[in-house]
Amino acid sequence: MTTFNKITREKIIEYLQQVEEPVLKEDIISLGLVREIEIDKKHVFLHMEDSSGDPKVREILKVNIQHVLELSGGVEEVTVHFSNVKTEEKNSTRQRPIPGIKHVIAVASGKGGVGKSTVAVNLALALQSLGARVGLMDGDIYGPNIPIMLGISSSKRPEGNAEGKILPLEAYHLKTISIGFFANPEQPVIWRGPLLHKTIEQFLHQVEWGELDYLIVDMPPGTGDVQLSLAQWVRLAGAVIVSTPQEVALSDVRKAVNMFRQLEVKILGVVENMTGPVFGKGGGEKMAEVLQVPFLGAIPLEAQIRECGDSGTPIVVAQPKSLLRGYFIQIAEAIRQTVR
C-alpha cells in the first residue's frame, strides 16, 4: 500500500473504498455511508450512517477504517461518528406528510444510464392517463433532465404565490418542479450535503402541489444524500427500481434495494428498461425474484422512446395507441393496484 504525505479528501475516499460493509458486502463509499469528511492536520474525522444498527457491525467498521487510514502513512488519528438512519427516521419530527398529496413514490436506480428519468416521466403520465392526479418532482439535482423531457423552455421560471410557496410549472397537465427551472443550463450544480437537503425539503414542502394522488420523484442514480433526505423529509409510499437487464446493472439493483430496505421504504417493484438484443432480457425479472420483490414489467429498447423524450413529447402522450405506451400503462396499473 502506498503512502501519502499530504492528506486530502480525495485520498481519504480512495483509501475508504477498500473498507467493506460487513453485511452488504460493498465498499462504504459506493454505499454512500460516508456523509462528511473533515481533516485537521493528521487527524481525520468521519461522520457516517449506521448501515445496520448493530453495535458489532459499527465496531468492525470503525476498526477497519482506522486500520486502513493509519496504514496510509499520513493519518495519525481517526475519529468515526455514526448516526443511525433507522433511529433518526423513526424519531424525526421533520418527516411529515405533504398537504394534499396522498402518496409519494420514488423512482430510483443503483447506477446511471438505465433510463430512470424516462421511466419516471412516462410513469407519471401513464398514471395520469388512468385518471390519477399526478405531480413530478425532479430530485436529480446534479443532472436535471425533466425540463427537456417535458419540453419546458429554459426561459420559463416558476413564480411564487401570496403564501410564499413556489408554483410548479405544468406540461401535459402534469405539475412539475426541477432545479433545472432555476439554474443556468450551461453551468453545473456544485453543491454539498446541506444545500442538497435544503433543496429537497423546499421541493417537497414549499411547492404548491395542490391535490395529488401521486407525487413521482425522479431520484438521482446511486445511494447518496438525496435518497436519505427524501426519506427524512417525507414518508414514502414506496420505491420503483429501474435497471437494464445486463449483469453490471443488476448488481447495483441489489444495492439500491438494500438501501431502501434499511430506510424502511417498501419496494414496489423492479422495472427492466432497455430490454432486447443489445442488453439482453430477463435479468431484471430474475433479480426481482431473487430479491423477493414484484417485477413490474419490461420496456423494450426502442428508438422512438428516446426520440420522444429528446423532443419533449414523452412516448405516453406522443403515441397514444402504441404498444410502447401500453408497457408504461401496464406498470402504472400495477403500481396503482398496490398504492391506493
Secondary structure, 3 states (H helix, E strand, C coil): CCCCCCCCHHHHHHHHCCCECCCCCCECCCCCCEEEEEEECCEEEEEEEECCCCHHHHHHHHHHHHHHHHCCCCCCEEEEEEEEHHHHHHHCCCCCCCCCEEEEEEEECCCCCCCHHHHHHHHHHHHHHCCCCEEEEECCCCCCCHHHHCCCCCCCCCCECCCCCECCEEECCEEEECHHHCCCCCCCCCCCHHHHHHHHHHHHHCECCCCEEEEEEECCCCCCHHHHHHHHHCCCCEEEEEECCCHHHHHHHHHHHHHHHHCCCCEEEEEEEEEECCCECCHHHHHHHHHCCCEEEEEECCHHHHHHHHHCCCHHHHCCCCHHHHHHHHHHHHHHHHCC
